[in-house]
Amino acid sequence: QALAAKGFRTGTVDNWIGGPVQSSRVLAASGGDPKARAVAQALGGLPVMAEPGLPEGSVRVVLAGDYSGPGSAKGSATFDFSGTATATPVPPAPPIDAGTNGPKCVN
């Protein structure tokens, strides 16, 4: 949504099926692809990496737990009257349990 709001076309949104990824990145056929660099800049300056087999002109965005750019809870900010940015708090999710009448959770 953050990219579409900036005029980029969106493709398929899906889960990453590659190996483990520790950091967010933009993938393209070439690390110097200007389209990939524009997407990376729009997402807060992500690194651009070459992905063998990716068609020329295609860009793939992989977001990991470190992503804090536009559209993320970490990337949203509010401004107080002094002009300093403060992070918008995100409430914790309720705990998951099996209830009192159902099966008990087992670790």
Secondary structure, 3 states (H helix, E strand, C coil): CHHHHCCCCCCCCCCCCCCCCCCCEEEECCCCCHHHHHHHHHCCCCCEEECCCCCCCCEEEECCCCCCCCCCCCCCEEECCCCCEEECCCCCCCCCCCCCCCCCCCC
